[in-house]
Amino acid sequence: MPAHRRPIARPTPRPTPAPSLALVTLATLLPSLTLPALDAPLMPTTASAQEPPRPRARDLGIEVGIFTPGAHNAITDVAGVLVGHTTIIEGDDVRTGVTAIRPHGGNLYFDRVPAAMYVGNGFGKLLGVTQVGELGELETPILLTCTLCVWKAADAMVEWALARDGMEGVRSINPVVGETNDGGLNDIRNRPITAGQVRAALEGAAGGPVEEGAVGAGTGTSAFGWKGGIGTSSRVLPEALGGYAVGVLVQSNFGGILQIAGAPVGEELGRYAFRNQVDPRGDDDADSPDTDQPDIHSQGSIMMIVATDAPLSERNLKRVAMRAVMGLSRTGSYAGNGSGDYVISFSTAPSVRREPGDVVRAVEDLSNSNVSAIFQATVEATEEAVYNSMFKAVTVSSRWGRREALPIEATVEVLRRYGVVPD
């Protein structure tokens, strides 16, 4: 340990045994495919099912915060929320996908949920945000995809929505589509998604456990110079604080100086933003494929989706969204110039939903004095979702580049030295 480092004093972790590290030694494989596209050629199959699964953060004894996760430790622990992925791996150049988040399984156009959006740094192409900000509601699911695929995804979702029962007279609809740039691994200029692949994500969305890592919209993303991807986490408040659930899903594709529960993992493993400028040995990092790009570890973006079943207005949902950025900052992000850092938050509570044409609505509204615990839960779940997006991601290669998975054993060794996980 460097002389200027000292282990962080932490309370003894709760007695959840960590799995043997032998179970998480990995070959560098691409993720197995999810739902097949409805109008695309068959994609190659990989043999990742033969490999042991990579762990989530909590599997390794990393417990973020004070509140307890839900049954799946996922955004789907918020009642009604559904998540679907289409993972697109084609040849040696396409590594991308679509992730759909549906606040409930009904028709959102006729059963809208209150929503809000917060911008941590606005370098992005998030579609549909002005209407969300103006009306404070969602009338479509949320899609995540690659930067140059935003408009194709939006067009496909509009076609899907207008074809649903009861939509024959609809003449205006606001698709909400977020993105991060996966051009380091994906043939992004060819905008390689189809309407069928978007429909597959929307129609395949389900509750329960959520697949994480290099899947869906996270197939080609990077984080802190390693492989990023989709990550999720949740918290359920004690009954004394309302018993509400909060869930977060992230599409991680950003940079900075990785820290996990306060431990300086990026520095200890020699991969972090500005290393080449502050460490004279930085350009000798043989383990990094990106040393010819001195700012690679500070680039990128992140989409953060926050769901809760607490009855919140769009005003307090915006306050919740702001707290997600606090959770992001705990991981080592500083929202660099080229980073698009966006949060969309919504409430699924039946008592706050809206129908088009409502004249007067009687709704529940959790008071300001009772939202602080939801803020804390949002910070915790966002932080852990980012960690899960990296721990679950496998190494991905294409003709455009290669992103190594976060090394589990080396990371755990750092976390042990700093008292984050037990020896």
N, C-alpha and C positions, 0 to 999 in steps of 0.2 A: 504494500500500500504506500502511495506517495507520502512523504513526511508531513505534508501540509494537510493530509486527510485524517480524520478521526471518525471512528464508527459513530453512527447516530444512535443515541439512547432511545430505545423504544420499549413499550410494554411487551410482555410475553404474548405472542400470537395466540389466538383462540385455538383450542386443541383439534384442529382439522389436519390430519396427517397429509404431508405432501407425497405425491407418488414418487416411486423410484425414478431417478434420472435416466436409468437404462431404458425406461419406457418411452422417452422422448428424444432419443438419438435418431436423426432423420437422414434419409437420402434426399437429394435435391430433385423433387418431383413436382410437376404441375398438378393443380387440383383436379379431382375428378369432376366430370361435367354434371350440371343440374338439368333442369328441364330442357328437352330438345326444342329448337326453334320450329315453329309451325310451317314456315315457308322458306327455310334455309337448308342447304345441304347438310348431311350428317357430318358431325365433327369427330375428330379422332378421340379414342378412348385411352385413358392412362390407367396405370396399375396401382394407383395410390392406396387402394383398399388393402393392399398387402402390407402397408407400412403402419406402424402404430400411430394413432392420432397425436398431434401436437397438443399441449395442454393450454388451458386458459390460465389467466393470472391467478385465480383463486385456487386452482389445482396445485400450484406451486407454493401455496401458503401466503400469497400476497393479498392482504385484506385491506381494502381501501375504505377509510371512513368508519363511521360508528353504526350506521343503519344496516339492516339485514336485506340481502337480495331476495327477490321473488323466487318462485319455484324453478324457473328456467334462467334466472339472472339475465333477462333479455327484455327488450321493449315489448314483447308479446305478453309479459306479465301484467301489462295494463289491459284490462278486460276489453276484448273486441279487436285489438290491434293485430293485423296480419302482415306478414313479410314474405315476399317472393323474390327469387333470383333467377336470372338467365345468365349463365356463364358462357362466353363466346371465345373459343380457342380454335383458330383455323390456321393450318400450315405453320410457317415459322415467323409469321408477322402480325397476327391478330390475337390480342390478349386484352379483352374488354368485356363489358356486360351491362346488364340492367338490374337494378334493385327497385322493387316497388314496396311502398309502405302504405297500407290502407288503414285508416283510423277505425273502420268497422266494415263488415261484410256487405252492408246495404249499398244503396245508390246515394253517394255523397251529394249529388246535385240536389236531391230532394230532402236530404237529412244531413245538413251541413254541421260541421263542428267549428267552434271558435278557435282561432289560430292567430299566431303572431310571428314576426320575423325579426331577427337582430343581426346586424352586420358587424363582425369583429374587424374585418378588413375587406374592402369591396372589390378586390381584383377577381371577378368571376362573372359567370353568365347565367346566374340563377333567373329562371323564367317564371313570370306570373306574380312577382313580388309586390308590384304596386297595388294590385287589387287586394291581395292579402292584407297589406298595410292599410288600405282605405276602408275595407269592409270588415276586416278582422275575422275572416272565416275561410275555410277550405271547402271547395265544391268538387274537387277531384282528389284522387290519391296523389302521393308524392312519388316521383320517379327520380332515381339517381343514375347517372351514366357518365360517359366521357365528354369532355368539353365540346368537341365539334359534333357530337351526336345529340345535343340538347334539342335541336329543332326537329330532328327526325323522331325522337322519342315523344315530343309534345304532339306532333302531328298524328302519330300512331295512337296515343292515348285519347286524343279527341275523337278519332274514328271509332275506337273501342267504346268510349262513353256515349257517343251519339247513337250507336247501334243498340244500346240497352233499352229494355222495355220502358215505355213511358216518355222517352226522350224525343219523340217525333216532332214536337213543336219547338224544341230548344234552338235558339238562334245565336246564343252567346255562351261560351264556357271558358273557364280560366285554368288551363293546365299548369301545374307547378312542377318544374323539373330543375333539379340541381345537378352539379357536375364537379369533377376534378379532372385534371389533365394527366392522362395515362400515356402520353406520347413517348415516354422513355422506354416503354415495352410494347406499345401497340401502334399499328398502322393507322393513326388517328386521322390523317388527312383523307383517307378513304371512307371515313364515317361508317364503320362496319357494323351497323345494327340494322335490323329489319323490323317491320311492323309486327310480324309474327313473333319475334323474340320479345318485343315489348308486351304483346298480349300474353305470352307465356308467363312472364313475371307477374303480371296483374292477376291472371286467372289462377296461377299456381300459388298465390299468396296464402299463407296458413298461419295459424297460431302455433304455440308450443316452442320447442327449441329452434334457434335461428342459426343457420350455417354461417360461419365466420371465416375471415382470412381472405385468401385469393379467390373469391367467388363474386358473382354478380358484378356490380359496379366497382368492386375492389379487385377485380382480376389483374389489372395492370398497374395498380397504384404503388407508390413508395412512401415510406415514412422514416425520417431521420437517417436516410441513406440505406435503410434496409427495406424489405418488402412490407408494404402496408396492406390495407384492405378493409373489409367490413368487420366492425366490432360492435358489441352490444352489452348492456348491463342494466340492472334495475335495482330499485330500492322500494321496500314496503315500510311505511311509517308505523310505529306502534299505535295501538288504538287510542292511547292518550293524546296522540298528535293527529288523530283523524283517521288513521288506518289507510291512507291513500297510497296508491302505487305511482311510481315515477319510473319511466323507462327511457333509455337513450340508445340510439343507433348512430354510428359514425361511418363515414367513408374517408379513411385516413390517407392523405397523399401530401403531407406537409413536412417541413423540416424544423431544425432547431438544435437543441442540445438535450438529448434524451435523458430524462431522469425518471426513475420508477420508485414511487413512494419515498421520494427524497434522495435516493441513492443516485450518484452521477454515472449512470451506466454508459452513456455516450462517451464521456471523457475517459472512463476507465478502459473502454474497448477501443478507443482511438478513432472514433467516427463521429464527428460533430461539425456543426457550422463554424466556419472561419478557422478551422484547424490549420490549414495551410498558411494562414497569415499570423497565427499566434504561436505555433509550434514549428521550429525549424525542421523537425523530422516528419512533418505532416505530409510532404510530398513523397515520402518513402514508404507509404502504407501499401504494402504489396497485397494486402487482403481486400483492398477496396478497388472495385473496377472503375471508380469515378474520379480518381485523383486528377485527371486532366480537366475536370470541371470544378474549379475551386469553390464554387458556391452551391454545389449540388445538394448539400445537406441542409440548406436553408430554403430551398424552393418548394413550391407546391401549395396545396389547398386542403380544406377539410369541410365536409358537410356534416352537420350535427342535427339530428331529429330527436326532439324531446316530446314524449307523450305522458299524459297523466289522466287519472280518472277523477281528480279533484275538480269540483265545479268552479272553474276560473273564467273570468272575463278575458277578452283579448288584451286588456291593459295589464293584468297581472301575468298573463302568459308571456307578454314581452319581457316582464321583469324576470320570469323564469328563464327565458331564452338567454338573457344577459349573463345569468349565472353559469350557463354551460361553458362560456368562454373562460370563466375562472377555473373550471375543471380542466379545460384544455391547457391552460397556462401551467398547471401543476406537472404536466408531462414534459415540459421543456420548450414548448412553442413560444415564440415571441411575435408571431404574425408578421413575417417579413413582407417586404414591399410587394413581391409577386404572389403572395398567398391570399387566396379567397377563402375567408373564414366566415361561414354562414350558419345560423341556427334557425330552424323552424320548429315552433312548439305548438301543441294543440291539446285540447281536452276532449276526452271521449264521454264525459258524464252525460247521460241521457237528459238530465235536467237543464243543460245549457245548449242543446242542439237547436238548429234553426231550420225553418222551412221557407222556401221562396214565397213571397206574398204575405208573410206575417205582418199584421198591422200593429198589434201590441203583444209583447211576450212577457210572461211571468217566469223568471229564471232564478235559480239559486246562484249565489255569488259568495264564495269563501272570502271572509274579511281579510283586510290587509294584515291584521295582527296575527293571522293564523297561517301565513304563507312562508314564514322563515324556514320551517322544517322542510318544505318542498324545495326551497332554494338549496339547502344543504344536500338533500337527496340528489338534486340535479348535478351539483358539483361532483359528488362522489361517483355517480353513475357515468358521467361523461369521462372522468379520469380513467375509470376501469374499462370502459368501452374502448378507449384508445389502446390501452395495454392489450386487451383481447384481440384487437385487430392485428397486432403485430405478433403476439405469441402464436396465434392460430395460422398465420400466413406461412406458406411454403415458398421455397425459392422458385422464381419464375424467370425463364429465359426466352428470348426471341432474337431475331436478327437485328433488332434495334438495341438490345442491351440485355443486362442480367441484373436482377436484384436478389441478393442473398436473404434468406430468412434470418430473423434475429436469432443468434446462436443461444440455444436454451442453456446449455451447461455453463458457458462462460458468463452469461447473464446471471444465473443463479449464484455462481461463485461471487460475483460482485455484490449481489443482494445479501449474501451471508456475511461478507466482510463488513457491510454497513448496518447489520442488525435488522434487515427487513424481513428475512426468513430465517428460521432456526438452522443451526449446524446439523 
